[in-house]
Amino acid sequence: MSASKEYRPETRLVHAGTLRSQFGEMSEALFLTQGYIYPSAEECEARFSGKIPGYVYSRYSNPTMSMFEQRMAALEGAEAARSTATGMAAVNTALMGLVRSGDHIVAAKALFGSCRWVIEDWLGRFGVTSTLVDGSDLDQWRKAVNAKTKVCFMETPTNPTLEIYDIAAVAEIAHSVGAKLVVDNVFATPLYQSPLKLGADVVVYSATKHIDGQGRVLGGCILASEKIITDHYQQLLRQTGPSLSPFNAWVLLKGLETLGVRVERQTQTAAVLADRLAGHDKISRLTYPGRKDHPQAAIVKKQMRAGSTLIAFEVKGGKAGAFRFLNELKLIGITNNLGDAKSLVTHPTTTTHQRLTPEQRAELGIGDGLIRLSVGLEHVEDLAEDLLVALEKV
């Protein structure tokens, strides 16, 4: 791929970052090695000191990991990327690398349960304070930041209610006090939303989701400027070791090749299903970023290029109604994952957000009947039939 030409995302997904060995292999090589041999003691010393580039140890970097990182950076439009073992390793590292004791974080309340635990419990152990705000209320962001705020953090769309937050506006608020904005972009994917172009400083992904997209491996990624990666993450990653396995990096590379066609098809199907389900007499509320009735439709139009592969809807009858619906599904699987080629449903109250109190869930709009549907690659009519038949049993 020519380095001088700016290729479109679909092309970058297939070709960006490819490194070939002396054998000229067509598919990316899988380098299953822990360490590396040096031609001389002098070169070994120079590599370890950073005076010359080169691989030292696969906990630090590895050719297969590098290809994944470079392809992700090219897709995201980032100067640099670093891979991690999981999406939560990416979130934890992204936050910990920017703060120290006495610092302050402001985050949207609507977060994946593990992300909220990292902010409220884990970082709190080390003297980092936090304030949680309604992510859609810019005045709350403005009132929450202060001179000690070093990070603002959000998911958008949110998990599981699919709220959309104004990245550019929150970035401006963060930067006004010298803080950095970290955005979890998993639900939008790099195809539909570009936080760095909207003013965010750091983007994180669980590559376990759409990037693999076939339920095989775990992985994560942090993307930012070269300076942020070097100043805040390089040593943290190197010394603490949340490293992505080279095998998983290779699987994720192959997943990226089909990301565009998979996500486009899943989004088309999700839009059809959202329209079919909206207004159903067994559903009290439905949220889909591609619909005009989405509460933040104006922001969706401003910062996203398409809707989503996910739909959130509230089944009438609370937990009993939700469980009856889930148990009647024949094709769609019950799980806590998303972004897969197979359609999946999650009951957040009893899984991903069960750690929250009932009051906290109610504040976030996570009712006992809420279902998160991740749309896969099955035929739309088969999915519609499965959903509608199950709803009739509620």
N, C-alpha and C positions, 0 to 999 in steps of 0.2 A: 504494500500500500504506500503510495507516494506521500512523503512527509510534508510536501509543499501544498497539497490540495486539501481543502476542507470538505470531507465527505459527510453525507447525511447519516443520521443515527443508525438506520438499518444496515448500512455498509460498515460503520464502525463496530457494530455488534458482532460482525463476522470476522473482521480483519485486524482491528486495532490491537496494538501491543504484542503481536506475534513475534516470538523469538525462535529462530531455527538453528538447530545444531549443524555440525559439519555434514550430517547425513541428508539434509534437505527435506525433512519429513513434511508431509502436507498438513496433517493434523498436529495440533500443539503437543509437544512432548511432555510426558509426565516424569519429573525428576524426583524419584524417591530416594533421597539421600539426606543424611543428617549433616555431614560435613563436606569439606572440599580440600583438594590437594593443591599445594603451592609449588611453583617451579623452583623457588629458592627461599631461604630464610629471610632474605631482605624483602621479597615481595610479601611474605606472610606478615612481617612487621608493618609494612606500608598499608596493607589492607586492614589490619586490625586497628591501626591508628587513624584510618579514614583518609590517608594522604592519596591513595589511589582507589578507584572503584573496584568492586568485585565481591563475590559471595564469600562469607566467612563461616556461617552456621545457619542451618535452616530455621532455627528459632528467630533469627533476625530477618532473613530473606532467603528466597529460593527462586530459581528461574520460572517455575510454574506459577508461584505466587505473584511474581513480578508481572507476568503476562496478564493475570486476572486484574491486578491493580491498575496496570496501564490501560487496559480495555475499559475498566470502570471509569477512570479519570477522563478518557476520551469521550465516553458516552455522556458523562455528567457535565463536561466542560470545566473540569477542575485541574489545577496545576499538579496536584499530587493525590495519591490514595494509599491507604494502608489496610490490608486485610486482617481480619480477626477470626477466631474460632467459631464465634456465634454472633448473632445480632446483639444480644445483651452484652457481650464483651465489647462490641463497638460502642454501645451507648455508655457503658461504665467507663471505658477508656476516654471517650470523647469528653465526658464531664469531669472526670478526675484529673485529666491533663490540664484543665483550665483553672482549677481552684486549689486553694490551700486553706489551712485553718484560719478562721476569721472572715472568710469570703462568704458571699451570699448568692443564691440562685433563685431566679424567678421562673416558674414553669406553669404551663397550663394544667388545670386540674384533670382534664380528660386525657389520661395516660394509660398505657398498658400497665397492668399491675406490677410487673417487675421493674419498670422504669420508675414508677412512683415510689417503690421500696428503696431503690438506689438513692433517690433524692431525699426522701424523708428519713429513712432509717440508716442506710449505709454511710452516706456522706455526713450525716449528722453526728456519727460517732467520732468524726475527725474535726469537729468544730466548724463545719460548713452549715450555715443556716439557710432556710428556704422559705419561700412564700409561694403558695399556689393561688392562681387567679382563674377567672373565667376567660378562657383564651379568646373568645369573640368580643370581649369588652376592652377596647383599647385604653379606656380611662383606668381600668384596674391595672393594666401593665404599667402605665405611667406612674400611678401612685405607689406601686410595689418596688420599682427600681430605686436604688440609692447609690451612694458613693462606693459601697462595698460590693455591689452587684457585679459579678464577673461573667455570669452566664444567664441567658434566657433560653429556655428549652420548650419545644412544642412538637407534637405530632400533628400533621395535617395532610389528608383527612385523619380524624381521630379514630382510635380503636376503643369501643366498637360502634360508636354512634354516628360516625362519618360526618362530624362537624368540620368545617373548613375555616382556617384562620388566615388573616391577612399577613403574609410573610414580610412584604415590603414595609408595612406600617410598624410591625413589631421590631424589625431590624433597625429601623430609624430610632425607635425608643431605646433599644439596647445600646446602640452606638452613642446615644446622647449622654450616657454615663460611663462610656468606655468599656461596656460589656460586649460579649460575643453572642451571636444567635446560633444555636445548634438546632437543626431541624431533622426529625425522623421522617423520612420520605417514603417509607415502605409501601403505604397504601396507594400512593400516586404512581410509584415507580419512576425511574429517571426518564421514561418516555413521555409522561404526562405533566411533569412539574419539574422546574429547575430552580431550586431554592437559592443557589449561589448567584444566579443572575438576578434574583429578586432582592439581594442584599444579605442573605444568610452568610455566615462565616464558615460553618461546618455542616456537612450533611452526613447522616448515618443510615445504614441499611442493614436489615436482616436479610442476607442473601439466601437464607433458608427458604424464603417465601418465593416471590415470582422469579427471581434470578435463577435459582435451581428449578423451581416450578414443577418438579416431578417427584417430590417427597423422598429424596435420596440422601441428602447431606445437610449438615449445618455449616453456616458461614456468616461473616459480617464484613462490613467495609466502612471506613471513615474517609471522607473526601474534604479537602480544604486547600488553601494556598500552600506553597512549599514552605513558607516561613512558619505558618501555624503548625504544620506537620513536624518540622525540624525543631521548633522551640518548645512545643508542648507534648508531642506524642512519640517522637523517635526513641528517646531514652526510656520512656514508660513502657512502650511495647517491647523494646529490646531487653530490659531488665526484669520485667514481670512475666513475659511469655504467654500472652493470650493468643498464641499463634494459630493461623489457619493451616490445616494439614495440606501438603502438596496434592494429595489425591483429591481432597475436597475442592481445592482450587481448580484442578483440571476438570472436575465435574461441573463446577460453576462456569468455567470458560465455555464448555459445550452448551450449558444452559443459556448463556448469553446469545449464542448464535440463533436461537429460536425465540428469544424473549419478545421481539417485535410482533411476530405472527401469532404467538400464543396470547399475549396481552390484548392485542387488537381484537381477536376473535372472542376472547372472554368478555371484553368490554361490550362488544356488540350484543352478545347474548344477555349480559347483565341488564342492559338498557331495555331489552324486550321483556325480560322477566319482571323488572321493576314496574313497567307499565301494566303488565298482566296482573300483578299482585296489588297494585295501588287501588284502594277503594274496595278491596275484598271485605265481605261482611265479617270475616273472622280475624281481620287485622285492624288494629286501632290506629297505627301510625307506621309510615314507611319513609325511609330516607335513602336517597340515591343522588350522588353528586351530579349526575347527568340530567336530572329532571328540573323543570322550571320552578317547581314548588319546594326545592331545597331551601332551607332557611338562609343559607349564605350563597344563593345562586349568583349574585353579582360578583362575589369574590371568586367563585368557581370560574366564571367567564373571564375574569381578569388574569388569573394566574395558572389555570390548568388548561391543558390542550384537549382533554377528553374527560369522561366521567371516571369510572372505576370498575374494577372486577368484583367489587363487594356491594352488598345491599344489607341494610339493617331494617328490621321490621318487628313490631310488637304484636304478638299473638294474644288475642283476648283470653282471659281465664288465668292469667298469672303463670306461676310455675307449673301448675297442673296442666293448663292449656298448652304451654310450650312443650312439656314433656310428652303429652299425647301426640302433638304434631311431630316432634322429633322421632318418636318411636314408630310412627306410621310411614316414615320415609323408606322407600325401598331401594332407590338408586343413589341418593345423596348420603354421604357418610357423616356420622357424628364424630367430631374431633375438635381440637383446639388450634389446629394449623390453618393456614390460608395460602392463597396464591398457587395452588396446585392445579395440575391438569385435570384432576378429579374434583367435582363439586363437593363442597364441604360445608357443614353447618356447625355453629358453636352456640352454646348457651352461656353467655358471659357471666351471669350471676353465680353460677356454680362452678366456673372454670377460671378463665383468665382474670376475672375481677372479684373472685370470691373472698379475697382478703379484705376488701373494703367493707365498711359497715353498711347496713341497709340505708342509713341516712346519707352516706357519701355516694352510694350508687344512685339514690333518688336524685341527689343534687346534679349528677351527671346525666340523668335521663336513662339510666340503665335499670329498667324495670324487670320484674321477675318473668315477664313474658317476652323479653327482647331476644331476638335471634339474629346472629350475624351469618349471612350467607356469602360464601366465597365461590364464585361461579367458575366452573371448569370448561373443558373442551367438548363435553357431550353435546348432542343435538339439542337445540333449544326446545323442541316440542317434547322430547323425553323428560327434560328437566321441568318444564311447565306442568306436564301431567303429574309427575311425582309430587310437586309442591301443592298443586291444587287438590289432588286426591287426599293428601295428608291433611290439608286444612279443613276439608269437609268432615273429617273425623273429630275435629276439636269440639 
